[in-house]
Amino acid sequence: VERQFNQMLQMIRIGQVDGIILSHIFSIATNLPDAYYKVGRVLEAGGHIITVDEGRLGMYIKRGEAKE
């Protein structure tokens, strides 16, 4: 699975595909931290990751100054 995931990432980076469609995230991830890691890698490569179960996945983290 890791080898195939890395091949998909390379295809995204070179513009051959726009993203990855899965039945659910745990078809490529072993646990929740691994799922976030893989979603982050796809987004970093410039692609999208969409699952049938969860829909479009993202890392919706606001950037800005920390509040005290």
Beta strands, then each sheet from edge to edge (+ up, - down):
strand 1: 19-22
strand 2: 48-51
strand 3: 55-57
sheet 1: 1+ 2+ 3-
end
